[in-house]
């Protein structure tokens, strides 16, 4: 999986859990964000969705 903001590959851990987060936009599509982008943008959902490609 790749981060929708920076495009880097997201690392997975045990049982294919990602080191990041899943966020749903208004249309119901899932946006995958890595942990470094999440730290950089904070936990503001709207800011993360506006930065996603």
C-alpha positions as CSV (number, residue, x, y, z in Angstrom):
1,X,0.0,0.0,0.0
2,X,1.1,3.5,-0.7
3,X,0.4,6.7,1.2
4,X,-2.0,9.0,-0.7
5,X,-0.1,12.1,0.4
6,X,3.6,11.4,0.0
7,X,3.4,8.3,-2.2
8,X,5.8,6.2,-0.1
9,X,5.2,2.6,0.7
10,X,3.5,2.1,4.1
11,X,5.2,-0.5,6.3
12,X,3.1,-3.4,7.6
13,X,3.4,-5.2,10.9
14,X,2.0,-8.5,12.2
15,X,-1.1,-9.7,10.5
16,X,-0.8,-7.0,7.7
17,X,-1.7,-4.1,9.9
18,X,-0.3,-0.8,8.6
19,X,1.8,1.8,10.4
20,X,-0.6,4.6,9.6
21,X,-4.3,5.2,9.4
22,X,-7.4,4.7,7.1
23,X,-9.7,7.7,6.6
24,X,-13.0,7.7,4.7
25,X,-13.8,10.7,2.6
26,X,-17.3,12.0,2.0
27,X,-17.9,9.7,-0.9
28,X,-17.0,6.7,1.1
29,X,-13.6,6.0,-0.5
30,X,-10.8,4.9,1.9
31,X,-7.7,7.1,2.0
32,X,-4.5,5.5,3.4
33,X,-2.1,7.8,5.2
34,X,1.3,6.8,6.6
35,X,2.3,7.7,10.2
36,X,4.8,10.3,9.2
37,X,2.3,12.3,7.2
38,X,-0.3,11.9,10.0
39,X,2.2,13.4,12.5
40,X,3.1,16.2,10.1
41,X,-0.5,17.2,9.5
42,X,-1.9,16.4,12.9
43,X,-5.0,14.5,13.5
44,X,-7.2,16.9,11.6
45,X,-9.3,14.8,9.3
46,X,-10.2,17.7,6.9
47,X,-6.6,18.8,6.5
48,X,-5.5,15.2,5.7
49,X,-8.2,14.8,3.1
50,X,-7.4,18.1,1.5
51,X,-3.7,17.0,1.1
52,X,-4.5,13.6,-0.3
53,X,-4.0,13.1,-4.1
